Structure formats: structure tokens, C-alpha cells
Amino acid sequence: MLQTTTPKMIHWSLIVSALGVCVAILGGYCGWSLFPNMVHKKVEQSVILADGSEQYKRFVTLPQPLNFKVYIFNVTNPDMIQHGAIPIVEEIGPYVYKQFRHKKVKHFSRDGSKITYVQNVHFDFDADASAPYTQDDRIVALNMHMNAFLQVFEREITDIFQGFANRLNSRLNRTPGVRVLKRLMERIRGKPPFSWVHGILISIIEDVKSVLQISENDPGLALLLVHLNANLKAVFNDPRSMFVHTSAREYLFDGVRFCINPQGIAKAICNQIKESGSKTIREQSDGSLAFSFFGHKNGSGHDVYEVHTGKGDVMKVLEIQKLDDTHNLQVWLNASTEGETSVCNQINGTDASAYPPFRQRGDSMYIFSADICRSVQLFYQTEIQYEGIPGYRYSIGENFINDIGPEHDNECFCVDKLANVIKRKNGCLYAGALDLTTCLDAPVILTLPHMLGASNEYRKMIRGLKPDAKKHQTFVDVQSLTGTPLRGGKRVQFNMFLKSINRIGITENLTTVLMPAIWVEEGIQLNGEMVAFFKKKLINTLKTLNIVHWAALCGGAGVALISLLYFLYQKGRGVEAPLK
């Protein structure tokens, strides 16, 4: 006789299949909705700056120092340059410093959405990372402080005399006698001369013209420049060229001394330099002055920042709201005579120590650098992996230091403060160079390292440059979920024009060139301790949740499928079986 399979077996196979479907649905819901929302809320809580939180502690004191690398352009032919030769440079470095940042918090806003602080920065030389270079290496580099002083002096004195000439011209134009003379000249121009009358008028007008030509050819200006030229030795330690022989330590931090026991006019010049308030020039205990690139940055900070804490809008966390109690800069040109703030003067983004969370492919973000007085936009490039941590890479776009002008929507960067240099007819610099005169109160020009992407008008005048996008482009790798920087570096180069200045003997034979001085990289690379911490707190948790998600989804679907197949198999047998 035949025996049918019990309905109970078929019943339980369907129940197991249904349970498998439920588990699979639950796994999908958890993986695509519940877990992401939980993680999103957890990330929000972890990145918002709240007094006493872990994020606040990391904000106040960075858990690891930044890497600050300096490369110096050593000049190999200084004597030849003094006779008009094109400069030849060789890069030496990096000189690596550990940059420690500590924020002195002043207060939170009443609603807790803003925090105000002053940031202190301290540099420690890293001998191991710098080897074989040491701070005592001898270098021949651009004499920045002397070159800056000469160019600023030339510009300001010329402006003074030109302003006097313009005021005199305006006053003379309002003088009735001069207006009558001009009308008489216009009437007789092109007509036969009236002997002595014509001669007298011509003589008078020429005298007036000579008075109006008070500018760079004025004997008063010439006399000032002659006195300056005669006292350069006493002010700048008897310079033989526009380059200084010093050590890396002095050039970068300790200071290159000058104005050592000056007398007479030289002392007056030194007092003027001291009173100018330049951050890069400091008075020494013996009364002399010393120039260094970064000495003023090593120690207590001065800029007062107000940033968003993320409370109320986590996508604004750490974005700078104010600098020294102002929402915008007053450095670059504004958009109109009414004072409407231009895009150049806007403060956007963070200070690059961290970024808002939840980054998306194809988006962009801003960083603000007070050192160059501007915001810089970073654009998404590609996905990356750093020590097993996934993230996105961002880098600067072509518009960072592009051609300047109204056709590029950045004419506000064209401050036109430099005379007799290599620039366009409209006064703006060529592509790849930015005039920082109004930012630093010195005629410093910003480019990318080795003048990467700069106009050939500048690069062709320097030998020894080796631009390489991989080495010289600014980039940052960011963990996309939290906005934590994994690796990256801000890379910029500081230059000055070398040029001949009228009546200054040490410059008389110089060829006008954009002369590189140094380039720097300020960046971070998460160390092993921070990588382990990050993986433990986030990556491992995400992996666990991902495993649970797929285990439930695939396991439930698998059980459901097997149970269903078993049911169909039994049903296909005719639901009967032979009896023993």
C-alpha cells in the first residue's frame, strides 16, 4: 500500500520558509534603513562640539601634531644674477617640523551653536624626519626683508609724490590764469605763430608742465633714494647682492639679523622698519632687528576665530563664522563702490583640521587660510583607501590661482600694487600667481610649489624648477562619514619679484624675474595609534553591522528558499510514499 507524507511536514516547511522571508526582510530593513539612521545619529552626536565631549577635547588639542615641511630654494649663482643672469635654484629639504595646535577657548554663544577661541601653535624640529638636512645647513636665499623694504619704500614714496602732483594738477586746473592759457594755446594750435606772443605762451605752458611732472623724476624723490642707497650697508649688514648667506634655522625661525647698531639716517630707517609692525620682523634684546618666515607663528596666537559647533546644523560644524569679530575680510577689492563684499573677501569653510560629515561623491568643500587671506575650494576627485579606512580624495581646482580678470569672476584679486613687474596690461598678474601685498603688507607673490600651473612668463625666467602635480598639488583624503582628514597637505610657494629700482645701486643690473624663496606643506597623516582608534570606534562597528545585515538578509533568504524547494519537492512526489 502507499502512504502519503504527513501534512504536518509540509506545514512546517512553509512556516520555516515564511520565517526565512521575515528574517531576510528584517535584515534588509536593518541594513538599508535602521542601521544607517543609527550610525547617522551617532556620528552627529560625536562631531558636534559640546563642552566636555570627546570631540571637544580633540578640538581643543589635536590628538596628533601636523607635519609642517619647508623646502628652500637655494640660489647657486647669486653673483651672476647681480649682473643680469637668470637665477638658477636647487630645492633643499624638507625641513620637517611637528606643528602642535592648542585652542584657548574664550566662550560659547548663548545657544551653543558658536564657539570663540584663539589658537596657539608650536613648532618642534623633527631631526629624524628631516635627515640628512639639519637646521644648521648653510643656504643662499632671497633676502626677503631687504627686497621687501626697497620695493615698499619705492612704492610709497612714489605714491606720495604722485599724490602731490595730482593735487597740484587739480589746483592748477582750477586756477583762472591757467585755464586762460590753455584756451589760448588751443586757439593758436595749428595756426601760424604770432612771433613773440606765441613764444611766451609756449614757454609758460612748458613751465607749468614741468611743475606737473613731479613723480619718479622729481629731484626730491631722487635725493631720498640716494640717501637710502648710501645707507643700505648700515641697515642690511653690507649686502653684496640681493641674496643672504645664512642658515636654515635663522631663515625660517630664529631670524636673520640686521639693523645692528645703526647710526644717523640708517637708524631712522631702522626705526621706520620697526614701527611698520611687520609680523616677520622682531626686535632683539640688543635693539637689532631679525627677519624670519615663521618665528612669529611659534607661540601664542593672535587671531580670534568664531566657528560653528554643529548644534542645529551638523553640516556647518567647524565652519568659520568670524575672524577677529568680522564676517568678511577687508583685504581684497570689493564688488562695488557701495562696499558690497566680493567673493574674494568672503570667509568660507574650516581651517582644514576637520570637515563637516556625510561627504558625497562629486561634492566640494572649502578651507580658509589666514596665512594667505583667502578661502580655497576643494573638489571631489576619487575614492581612496588609507590603512583600510575608506574615504574620498579632494584637491584644489584650476580656479585656485588662475588668470585674474572679470571674465573669470575673480577680478577682486587684482590689487595691482606692483610697479615695473611682469604682469598683464590690466595690472593683473599672469596665471598661476597671486599678489599678497594687501594681505601681508609686503610684496609677496603666491604660487603653487615650483610654479606648478603658472604662466610661462614666470617659469621661463627661473632655472631649476621641477613642477610635479603629485608632489605639489594641494589635496586631502577625508573619511566620508565623519569628515575626519586621513591624509593630506596644503602646499603653497612664496615668491618675490626681483627688479631694478631707480638709483638703488645693488639692483641696477637685475633682470626682472619672479624669484622663489620657499615652499611649504602643512598636512597630516593619521598615525598608527589614531588609525587603530578610528577603526575601533567606527570602522569595526560598521563592519559588524554590515555582517549582521548581510547575514540576516542572505541567511533568511537562503532558509526561505530551501524550505520552499523542500515543500515543492515533496509536493512533486505526489505526496505519497511506499509503506514498508
Secondary structure, DSSP 4 states (H G I P E B T S, - for coil): -EEEPPHHHHHHHHHHHHHHHHHHHHHHHIIIIIHHHHHHHHHHHHHS--TTSHHHHHHHB-SSPEEEEEEEEEES-HHHHTTTPPPBEEEEEEEEEEEEEEEEEEEE-TTSSEEEEEEEEEEEE-HHHHTT--TT-EEEEE-HHHHHHHHHHHHHHHHHHHHHHHHHHHHHHT-HHHHHHHHHHHHHTTS---HHHHHHHHHHHHHHHHHH--STT-HHHHHHHHHHHHHHHHHTTS-SSSEEEEEHHIIIII-EEE--S--HHHHHHHHHHHHTT-TTEEE-TTS-EEE-SSGGGSB----EEEEE--TT-GGGTT-EEEETTBSB-SSS--SSTT-PPPGGGB--SB-SS---S---TT-EEEEEETTTTEEEEEEEEEEEEETTEEEEEEEE-TTTT---SGGGT-GGG-----SSSS--TTSPPPTT-EE-HHHHSS-EEEE-GGGTT--HHHHTT-BS----HHHHS-EEEE-TTT--EEEEEEEEEEEEEE---TT-GGGTTPPPEEEEEEEEEEEEE--HHHHHHHIIIIIHHHHHHHHHHHHHHHHHHHHHHHHHHHHHHHHHTTTEEE--
